[in-house]
Amino acid sequence: MNATPAATTPTDAAGRPVRLGLRENWLQFTLLVIVNVCVGGLVGLERTTVPLIGSETFGLTSDLAVFSFIIAFGVTKALTNLAAGALTARFRRKQLLVAGWLLGIPVPFALAWAPSWGWIVAANVLLGLNQGLTWSMTVNMKIDLVGPSRRGLATGLNEAAGYTAVGVTALLTGYLATSYGLRPVPELIGIVFVVAGLALALVVRDTAAHVALELAHHAKPLPAGEDTGPKAAFIRTSWSDRSLRGASQAGFINNLNDGLTWGVFPLLFTDRGLGLAAVGLIKGLYPILWGLGQIPTGHLADRAGRKPLIVYGMLVQAFGFVLALALLDRPLLAGILSAVALGLGTAMVYPALIASISDHAHPAWRANALGTYRFWRDIGYAAGALVAGVLGDALGLNATVIAAAVLTAASGLLAARWITEHTKG
């Protein structure tokens, strides 16, 4: 479990003993899991209703205009992820976590009562800042706590908590919208997430001492003169290291898929006659399976390796898009089966990708590597919305689904070519 012998166990700033391991840090780990439930719940507010608010409440007729809120969210979150890695050199992880929650306070109120579409887009800039800081810090802090042998499980539990909350909230908002309308009732449950998330962020302990402990016991000392700064980490993670490059492109395409389905599926299936409750079921089922599935797949990534889960997970997602079109004459069945395949495929990929990045990055620059990976992954939201908007306006929504299937299959093949397993020790 990576526990350090008692005789050499260091202490943190408050004099508490510091050990690495899930069992040794179960209380702090659990608090961070609950924090990420709140993080996922806040973004889950938008999954079912906001595309329909754009088209029905504000009368937007262009798919690209409707999907502009996703572009704003994706670009902001991606840039914040990138900055978060560099910010950890100047600020404690806990400080950044609290700052993220403070930035998220206006979001549910803006979504509930925005007088124009521009306000919705602005709220998504704040949501991107919130998600970039809070989700990045919960990932980093959990990895800090457990040490190298449990990274897959740690990231699986973290992402499971977040994305299950996304799915449950999407499902809940769909049912609330059926009874009370698209606004303001569905969005106001976000107040609970903001209050709870901020309160817990103030309670959880920082993990700087755990990072120092891992650095002191790392099997491979940092080479003399190696640049650990954000620019060097960006270059390594984006291109020069094959495995990091392979994981980054897979993360980008994975969230391109999510950004595309976020905007397209509510419009595609309502056009086929489904109501808000049915659309909420489809939009909720996908991230719920994505979330819960990451508990076993995160554990499996520690046992069977990262690469098989990444490659086959991308191919399963591609099959999910094929199912959505092949069965579209039966839209509810098409939506459910597609959501199942997309959710399970993403559950295979998500914890394995973060664990793979962590494997190939030295602890001295791991936060910057994770920030770079999460930059590429979450810029995929914006790319997916942009692709969906342009293709949807030019060729129709079906064309966007075909494009997603092709891109996802190609990404899986690139991952198979570029990613290598990391040898521990």
C-alpha positions as CSV (number, residue, x, y, z in Angstrom):
1,M,0.0,0.0,0.0
2,N,3.1,2.2,-0.2
3,A,3.1,2.8,3.5
4,T,6.3,4.3,4.9
5,P,7.9,2.6,7.9
6,A,7.0,4.3,11.1
7,A,10.6,5.0,12.0
8,T,11.0,7.2,8.9
9,T,7.5,8.6,8.6
10,P,7.6,12.3,8.0
11,T,5.0,14.7,9.3
12,D,3.0,17.5,7.6
13,A,2.9,21.2,8.6
14,A,0.5,20.4,11.5
15,G,2.7,17.6,12.9
16,R,0.5,14.7,11.6
17,P,2.3,11.6,10.2
18,V,2.3,11.4,6.4
19,R,2.0,8.0,4.6
20,L,1.1,7.1,1.1
21,G,-1.7,4.7,0.4
22,L,-5.5,4.5,0.1
23,R,-6.1,2.8,3.5
24,E,-3.7,5.2,5.2
25,N,-5.5,8.2,3.9
26,W,-9.1,6.9,3.6
27,L,-10.8,9.8,5.4
28,Q,-9.2,12.6,3.3
29,F,-9.7,10.5,0.2
30,T,-13.4,10.0,1.0
31,L,-13.8,13.8,1.5
32,L,-12.3,14.4,-1.9
33,V,-14.6,11.9,-3.5
34,I,-17.6,13.7,-2.0
35,V,-16.2,17.0,-3.3
36,N,-16.0,15.6,-6.8
37,V,-19.6,14.5,-6.5
38,C,-20.4,18.2,-6.1
39,V,-18.1,19.1,-9.0
40,G,-19.8,16.7,-11.3
41,G,-23.3,17.7,-10.1
42,L,-22.7,21.3,-11.0
43,V,-21.8,20.5,-14.7
44,G,-24.6,17.9,-14.8
45,L,-27.1,20.8,-14.6
46,E,-26.5,21.5,-18.3
47,R,-26.6,18.1,-19.9
48,T,-30.3,17.8,-20.6
49,T,-31.8,21.3,-20.5
50,V,-29.4,23.9,-21.8
51,P,-29.3,22.9,-25.5
52,L,-33.1,23.0,-25.4
53,I,-33.1,26.4,-23.6
54,G,-31.1,27.8,-26.5
55,S,-33.4,26.5,-29.2
56,E,-36.8,26.8,-27.4
57,T,-36.4,29.6,-24.8
58,F,-34.2,31.9,-26.8
59,G,-35.2,30.8,-30.3
60,L,-31.7,30.0,-31.6
61,T,-31.9,28.3,-35.0
62,S,-28.2,27.7,-35.8
63,D,-26.7,24.5,-34.2
64,L,-23.4,26.4,-33.9
65,A,-25.1,29.2,-31.9
66,V,-26.8,26.6,-29.6
67,F,-23.5,24.8,-29.0
68,S,-21.6,28.0,-28.3
69,F,-22.1,27.5,-24.6
70,I,-20.2,24.2,-24.8
71,I,-17.4,25.9,-26.8
72,A,-17.1,28.6,-24.1
73,F,-17.0,25.9,-21.4
74,G,-14.5,23.7,-23.1
75,V,-12.0,26.4,-24.0
76,T,-12.1,27.9,-20.5
77,K,-11.9,24.6,-18.8
78,A,-9.0,23.5,-21.0
79,L,-7.0,26.7,-20.4
80,T,-7.7,26.5,-16.7
81,N,-6.5,22.9,-16.6
82,L,-3.3,24.0,-18.3
83,A,-2.8,26.9,-15.9
84,A,-3.7,24.7,-12.9
85,G,-0.5,22.7,-13.3
86,A,1.7,25.8,-13.3
87,L,-0.4,27.3,-10.4
88,T,0.5,24.4,-8.2
89,A,4.1,25.6,-8.1
90,R,2.8,28.9,-6.5
91,F,-0.3,27.9,-4.5
92,R,-1.4,24.9,-2.4
93,R,-3.8,22.5,-4.1
94,K,-6.3,23.3,-1.4
95,Q,-6.2,27.0,-2.1
96,L,-6.9,26.4,-5.8
97,L,-9.7,24.0,-4.9
98,V,-11.4,26.7,-2.7
99,A,-10.9,29.3,-5.5
100,G,-12.6,27.1,-8.0
101,W,-15.7,26.8,-5.8
102,L,-15.8,30.6,-5.2
103,L,-15.8,31.1,-9.0
104,G,-18.7,28.6,-9.4
105,I,-21.1,30.4,-7.0
106,P,-23.0,32.5,-9.7
107,V,-23.4,29.6,-12.1
108,P,-26.8,28.1,-11.0
109,F,-28.3,31.5,-10.6
110,A,-27.2,32.6,-14.1
111,L,-28.6,29.4,-15.7
112,A,-31.9,29.8,-13.9
113,W,-32.6,33.4,-14.7
114,A,-30.4,34.5,-17.6
115,P,-32.2,37.2,-19.6
116,S,-30.3,36.4,-22.8
117,W,-28.2,33.7,-24.3
118,G,-25.1,35.7,-23.8
119,W,-25.6,35.3,-20.0
120,I,-25.7,31.5,-20.5
121,V,-22.4,31.6,-22.4
122,A,-20.8,33.8,-19.7
123,A,-22.0,31.4,-17.0
124,N,-20.2,28.7,-18.9
125,V,-17.0,30.7,-18.8
126,L,-17.3,30.7,-15.0
127,L,-18.3,27.0,-15.0
128,G,-15.2,26.2,-17.0
129,L,-13.0,28.0,-14.5
130,N,-14.8,26.2,-11.7
131,Q,-14.4,22.8,-13.3
132,G,-10.8,23.3,-14.4
133,L,-9.7,24.2,-10.9
134,T,-11.8,21.9,-8.7
135,W,-11.7,18.7,-10.8
136,S,-7.9,19.2,-11.5
137,M,-7.2,19.5,-7.8
138,T,-9.3,16.6,-6.7
139,V,-7.5,14.4,-9.3
140,N,-4.1,15.6,-8.2
141,M,-4.8,15.4,-4.5
142,K,-6.1,11.8,-4.7
143,I,-3.0,10.7,-6.7
144,D,-0.8,12.5,-4.2
145,L,-2.5,10.6,-1.3
146,V,-2.4,7.0,-2.7
147,G,1.1,6.8,-4.3
148,P,2.0,5.0,-7.5
149,S,0.6,1.5,-7.0
150,R,-3.0,2.7,-6.7
151,R,-3.2,5.4,-9.3
152,G,-5.7,3.6,-11.5
153,L,-8.1,2.9,-8.6
154,A,-7.7,6.4,-7.2
155,T,-8.5,8.0,-10.6
156,G,-11.3,5.6,-11.2
157,L,-12.9,6.4,-7.9
158,N,-12.5,10.2,-8.5
159,E,-13.9,10.1,-12.0
160,A,-16.7,7.6,-10.9
161,A,-17.9,10.1,-8.3
162,G,-17.8,13.0,-10.7
163,Y,-19.4,11.5,-13.7
164,T,-22.0,9.5,-11.8
165,A,-23.1,12.8,-10.3
166,V,-23.2,14.3,-13.8
167,G,-25.5,11.5,-14.9
168,V,-27.8,11.5,-11.9
169,T,-28.1,15.3,-12.2
170,A,-28.8,15.1,-15.9
171,L,-31.5,12.5,-15.2
172,L,-33.0,14.6,-12.4
173,T,-33.1,17.8,-14.4
174,G,-34.9,16.0,-17.2
175,Y,-37.7,14.9,-14.9
176,L,-37.9,18.3,-13.2
177,A,-38.1,20.1,-16.6
178,T,-41.0,17.8,-17.5
179,S,-42.9,18.9,-14.4
180,Y,-41.8,22.5,-14.0
181,G,-40.4,23.7,-17.3
182,L,-36.8,24.2,-18.5
183,R,-36.1,27.0,-16.0
184,P,-35.6,27.9,-13.1
185,V,-36.3,24.8,-11.0
186,P,-33.9,22.3,-12.6
187,E,-31.0,24.7,-12.3
188,L,-31.5,25.7,-8.7
189,I,-30.4,22.3,-7.4
190,G,-26.9,23.5,-8.3
191,I,-27.0,25.7,-5.2
192,V,-26.7,22.6,-3.1
193,F,-23.6,21.5,-5.0
194,V,-21.9,24.8,-4.7
195,V,-22.6,25.2,-0.9
196,A,-21.5,21.6,-0.1
197,G,-18.5,21.7,-2.4
198,L,-17.2,24.9,-0.9
199,A,-17.7,23.8,2.6
200,L,-15.9,20.5,2.1
201,A,-13.0,22.2,0.2
202,L,-12.4,24.3,3.3
203,V,-12.2,21.2,5.5
204,V,-10.0,18.9,3.4
205,R,-6.3,19.0,4.1
206,D,-3.6,19.9,1.6
207,T,-1.4,17.2,0.1
208,A,2.0,19.0,-0.3
209,A,3.6,16.7,2.3
210,H,2.5,13.6,0.4
211,V,4.1,14.9,-2.8
212,A,7.4,15.6,-0.9
213,L,7.3,12.0,0.5
214,E,6.8,10.4,-2.9
215,L,9.6,12.6,-4.4
216,A,11.9,11.5,-1.6
217,H,11.2,7.8,-2.3
218,H,10.8,7.9,-6.1
219,A,12.5,4.9,-7.8
220,K,14.0,7.1,-10.5
221,P,15.6,10.3,-9.4
222,L,15.1,13.3,-11.5
223,P,18.0,13.6,-14.0
224,A,20.3,16.5,-13.3
225,G,19.3,19.6,-15.1
226,E,16.0,18.2,-16.4
227,D,13.5,21.0,-17.0
228,T,10.4,20.5,-14.8
229,G,8.6,23.7,-15.9
230,P,5.2,24.0,-17.5
231,K,6.6,24.6,-21.0
232,A,8.9,21.6,-21.0
233,A,6.0,19.4,-19.6
234,F,3.7,20.7,-22.3
235,I,6.0,19.7,-25.1
236,R,6.7,16.3,-23.6
237,T,3.0,15.5,-22.9
238,S,1.7,16.9,-26.2
239,W,4.3,15.4,-28.6
240,S,7.9,14.5,-27.8
241,D,7.0,11.5,-25.5
242,R,5.1,8.9,-27.6
243,S,3.1,7.4,-24.8
244,L,2.1,10.8,-23.4
245,R,1.2,12.0,-26.9
246,G,-0.9,8.8,-27.4
247,A,-2.8,9.4,-24.2
248,S,-3.3,13.1,-24.9
249,Q,-4.9,12.5,-28.4
250,A,-7.1,9.8,-27.0
251,G,-8.3,12.2,-24.2
252,F,-9.0,14.9,-26.8
253,I,-11.1,12.6,-29.0
254,N,-12.9,11.1,-26.0
255,N,-14.1,14.6,-24.8
256,L,-14.8,15.6,-28.4
257,N,-17.3,12.8,-28.3
258,D,-18.8,14.1,-25.0
259,G,-19.0,17.7,-26.3
260,L,-20.7,16.5,-29.5
261,T,-23.3,14.3,-27.7
262,W,-23.9,17.0,-25.1
263,G,-25.2,19.3,-27.8
264,V,-26.4,16.9,-30.5
265,F,-28.3,14.1,-28.6
266,P,-31.0,16.3,-27.0
267,L,-31.7,17.9,-30.4
268,L,-31.4,14.7,-32.4
269,F,-33.8,12.7,-30.2
270,T,-36.3,15.4,-29.6
271,D,-36.5,15.8,-33.4
272,R,-37.4,12.1,-33.4
273,G,-40.3,12.7,-31.0
274,L,-38.8,11.9,-27.6
275,G,-39.9,14.0,-24.6
276,L,-37.7,15.6,-22.0
277,A,-37.9,12.7,-19.6
278,A,-36.7,10.2,-22.3
279,V,-33.9,12.6,-23.3
280,G,-32.9,13.0,-19.7
281,L,-32.8,9.2,-19.4
282,I,-30.4,9.0,-22.4
283,K,-28.3,11.9,-21.2
284,G,-28.2,10.5,-17.7
285,L,-27.5,6.9,-18.5
286,Y,-24.3,7.7,-20.4
287,P,-22.4,9.5,-17.6
288,I,-23.8,7.2,-14.9
289,L,-22.3,4.2,-16.6
290,W,-19.2,6.2,-17.4
291,G,-18.9,7.1,-13.7
292,L,-19.8,3.8,-12.0
293,G,-17.9,1.7,-14.6
294,Q,-14.6,3.5,-13.6
295,I,-14.5,1.8,-10.2
296,P,-13.8,-1.7,-11.7
297,T,-12.0,-0.4,-14.8
298,G,-9.7,1.8,-12.6
299,H,-8.8,-1.3,-10.6
300,L,-8.4,-3.3,-13.8
301,A,-6.0,-0.7,-15.1
302,D,-3.7,-1.4,-12.1
303,R,-3.8,-5.1,-12.8
304,A,-4.0,-5.6,-16.6
305,G,-2.4,-2.5,-17.8
306,R,-3.5,0.9,-19.2
307,K,-3.1,0.3,-22.9
308,P,-5.7,-2.5,-23.5
309,L,-8.4,-0.5,-21.8
310,I,-7.6,2.7,-23.7
311,V,-7.5,1.0,-27.2
312,Y,-10.6,-1.1,-26.8
313,G,-12.5,1.6,-24.9
314,M,-12.2,4.0,-27.9
315,L,-13.4,1.2,-30.2
316,V,-16.4,0.5,-28.0
317,Q,-17.3,4.3,-28.1
318,A,-17.1,4.3,-31.9
319,F,-19.5,1.4,-31.9
320,G,-21.9,3.4,-29.7
321,F,-22.1,6.1,-32.4
322,V,-22.8,3.4,-35.0
323,L,-25.7,2.1,-32.9
324,A,-27.2,5.6,-32.5
325,L,-27.7,5.9,-36.3
326,A,-28.4,2.3,-37.1
327,L,-31.4,2.1,-34.8
328,L,-32.6,5.7,-35.1
329,D,-36.0,4.6,-36.4
330,R,-36.5,3.4,-32.9
331,P,-35.1,6.5,-31.1
332,L,-35.5,5.4,-27.5
333,L,-33.8,2.1,-28.1
334,A,-31.1,3.8,-30.2
335,G,-30.5,6.4,-27.5
336,I,-30.3,3.9,-24.7
337,L,-28.0,1.4,-26.5
338,S,-25.8,4.1,-27.7
339,A,-25.6,5.6,-24.2
340,V,-24.6,2.2,-22.8
341,A,-21.8,1.7,-25.3
342,L,-20.5,5.2,-25.0
343,G,-20.7,5.0,-21.2
344,L,-18.9,1.7,-20.9
345,G,-16.3,2.7,-23.5
346,T,-15.5,5.9,-21.7
347,A,-15.4,4.1,-18.4
348,M,-12.6,1.9,-19.8
349,V,-10.6,4.8,-21.1
350,Y,-10.9,7.5,-18.5
351,P,-9.0,6.2,-15.4
352,A,-6.5,4.4,-17.6
353,L,-5.6,7.6,-19.5
354,I,-4.9,9.6,-16.3
355,A,-3.0,6.7,-14.8
356,S,-0.9,6.3,-17.9
357,I,0.0,10.0,-17.8
358,S,0.9,9.7,-14.2
359,D,3.0,6.6,-14.9
360,H,5.1,8.4,-17.5
361,A,5.6,11.7,-15.7
362,H,8.1,12.2,-12.9
363,P,6.5,13.5,-9.6
364,A,8.5,16.7,-10.0
365,W,6.5,17.6,-13.2
366,R,3.5,15.3,-12.9
367,A,1.0,18.2,-12.1
368,N,2.1,20.0,-15.2
369,A,1.8,16.8,-17.3
370,L,-1.7,16.2,-15.9
371,G,-2.6,19.8,-16.6
372,T,-1.4,19.5,-20.2
373,Y,-3.3,16.2,-20.7
374,R,-6.4,17.7,-19.2
375,F,-5.9,20.8,-21.5
376,W,-6.0,18.6,-24.6
377,R,-8.7,16.4,-23.2
378,D,-11.1,19.2,-22.3
379,I,-10.4,21.3,-25.4
380,G,-12.1,18.3,-27.0
381,Y,-15.4,19.7,-25.6
382,A,-15.0,22.8,-27.6
383,A,-13.8,20.9,-30.7
384,G,-16.8,18.5,-30.4
385,A,-19.3,21.4,-30.2
386,L,-17.6,23.2,-33.1
387,V,-17.6,20.1,-35.3
388,A,-21.2,19.4,-34.4
389,G,-22.3,23.0,-35.1
390,V,-20.5,23.3,-38.4
391,L,-21.5,19.8,-39.7
392,G,-24.9,20.1,-38.2
393,D,-25.7,23.4,-40.0
394,A,-24.1,22.2,-43.3
395,L,-25.0,18.5,-43.5
396,G,-27.3,17.7,-40.6
397,L,-27.0,16.1,-37.2
398,N,-26.5,12.6,-38.6
399,A,-23.3,13.7,-40.3
400,T,-21.8,14.7,-36.9
401,V,-22.5,11.3,-35.5
402,I,-20.8,9.6,-38.4
403,A,-17.8,11.9,-38.1
404,A,-17.5,11.1,-34.3
405,A,-17.5,7.3,-35.0
406,V,-14.7,7.6,-37.6
407,L,-12.6,9.9,-35.4
408,T,-13.0,7.7,-32.4
409,A,-12.0,4.5,-34.2
410,A,-8.9,6.3,-35.7
411,S,-7.9,7.5,-32.2
412,G,-8.0,4.0,-30.8
413,L,-5.7,2.8,-33.5
414,L,-3.3,5.7,-32.8
415,A,-3.3,4.8,-29.1
416,A,-2.4,1.2,-30.0
417,R,0.6,2.5,-32.0
418,W,1.9,5.1,-29.6
419,I,1.2,4.1,-26.0
420,T,3.6,1.7,-24.2
421,E,3.0,0.3,-20.7
422,H,5.1,1.8,-17.9
423,T,7.3,-0.6,-16.0
424,K,7.0,0.1,-12.3
425,G,10.0,0.2,-10.1
